[in-house]
Amino acid sequence: MKRFALCLPLLLAACGFSPAVPPSVGDLLSAPTALNVGGQVVTLESVSASGAGGFGVKVRLNSRDALPALRLDGVFVVSGTDLWKSPLRAAGAQGSAFGRSGAGVQPGETVQIVVRLRDAQGRPLWLRDGETRVGTAP
């Protein structure tokens, strides 16, 4: 029985099930800045701002042609070795996240924004924007 319990994670991974293990900063920073999904190249555009009221992020998926069936599933902000994550309120190719406690980043700081997407089969995909500067929230 002990051997089965030790092998269970491997069996689940082989079946396509992945436990909810948060990604590491290194994993997020190695995410691509463009995805080819069904022949369509998809990129990410993001804006972030920090202020006394908290920290916010807006993201938008871009493609030269019609976007493939993708669902925004979460956003991750990397600042040095610090990581802020949040679910997204999404509508189509756009989404936003806000946190009152903020991400611990200051206006003018450079961050990397990464989104988790789900394709039509529910598989997770990762997409990263280039480095962006945090703006000042009103």
C-alpha positions in Angstrom: 0.0 0.0 0.0 2.9 2.3 0.8 4.3 1.8 -2.7 1.0 2.6 -4.3 0.7 5.9 -2.3 4.3 6.8 -3.4 3.5 6.0 -7.1 0.1 7.8 -7.1 1.4 11.2 -8.1 3.3 9.7 -11.0 0.3 7.8 -12.2 -1.9 10.9 -12.0 0.7 12.9 -13.9 0.8 10.3 -16.6 -2.9 10.6 -17.0 -2.7 14.3 -17.5 -3.7 15.3 -14.0 -1.5 17.9 -12.3 -1.8 18.7 -8.6 -2.3 22.4 -7.7 1.4 23.1 -7.1 2.2 26.8 -7.5 4.8 27.6 -10.1 8.2 28.8 -9.1 9.5 32.2 -10.0 12.0 30.5 -12.4 9.2 28.6 -14.1 7.2 31.8 -14.6 10.2 33.7 -16.0 10.8 30.9 -18.5 7.2 31.2 -19.9 7.2 32.2 -23.5 6.2 35.7 -24.7 4.3 34.3 -27.6 2.2 31.1 -28.1 1.3 29.4 -31.3 -2.2 28.0 -30.6 -3.8 26.2 -33.6 -1.7 28.3 -36.0 -2.5 31.6 -34.3 0.3 33.5 -32.6 -1.0 34.9 -29.3 0.9 37.6 -27.2 0.1 39.3 -23.9 -0.2 43.0 -23.2 -0.3 44.1 -19.6 -0.6 47.2 -17.4 -0.1 47.4 -13.6 -0.4 50.2 -11.1 0.3 50.5 -7.3 -0.9 53.1 -4.9 -2.3 53.6 -1.4 -5.5 51.7 -2.4 -3.6 48.6 -3.5 -2.2 46.9 -6.5 -3.9 46.2 -9.8 -3.2 44.4 -13.1 -5.0 44.5 -16.4 -4.1 42.0 -19.2 -5.2 41.5 -22.8 -4.5 38.7 -25.2 -3.6 39.8 -28.7 -3.4 38.0 -32.1 -3.3 39.3 -35.7 -6.3 37.1 -36.5 -9.2 35.9 -34.4 -8.1 34.6 -31.1 -8.2 30.8 -30.5 -10.4 29.4 -27.8 -8.4 30.4 -24.7 -9.6 31.3 -21.2 -7.7 33.5 -18.8 -7.3 31.6 -15.6 -4.9 33.5 -13.3 -2.2 36.2 -13.2 1.3 36.1 -11.6 3.5 39.2 -11.0 7.2 38.6 -10.5 9.2 41.4 -8.8 12.8 40.2 -8.2 12.3 37.0 -6.2 8.8 38.1 -4.9 5.7 36.6 -6.4 2.1 37.9 -6.3 -0.7 35.8 -7.7 -4.4 36.3 -8.1 -7.4 34.9 -10.0 -8.5 37.1 -12.8 -11.9 38.6 -13.5 -12.0 37.9 -17.2 -14.3 38.7 -20.1 -13.1 37.2 -23.4 -9.5 38.1 -24.1 -9.2 40.7 -21.3 -8.9 40.3 -17.5 -8.1 42.3 -14.4 -7.0 41.6 -10.8 -6.8 43.8 -7.8 -5.4 43.3 -4.3 -5.8 45.7 -1.3 -2.6 44.4 0.3 -0.8 44.9 -2.9 2.1 43.0 -4.3 4.7 44.9 -2.3 5.8 46.7 -5.5 6.2 50.4 -5.9 5.4 52.7 -8.8 8.3 52.8 -11.3 9.5 49.3 -10.3 10.0 46.8 -13.2 8.0 43.6 -13.0 7.2 40.5 -15.2 3.5 39.6 -15.6 2.6 36.1 -16.5 -0.9 34.7 -17.1 -2.2 31.1 -16.9 -4.5 30.2 -19.7 -6.7 27.2 -20.4 -7.1 25.9 -24.0 -10.3 24.3 -25.3 -9.3 21.0 -23.7 -8.7 22.6 -20.3 -4.9 22.2 -20.5 -2.9 25.0 -18.8 -0.7 27.3 -20.9 1.6 30.0 -19.7 2.2 33.4 -21.4 4.5 36.2 -20.3 4.6 39.9 -21.2 8.0 41.6 -21.5 9.2 43.6 -18.5 6.9 46.4 -17.6 7.0 49.3 -15.2 4.4 49.6 -12.5 2.4 52.8 -12.8 0.9 55.0 -10.2 -2.7 54.2 -9.1 -5.0 57.1 -8.3 
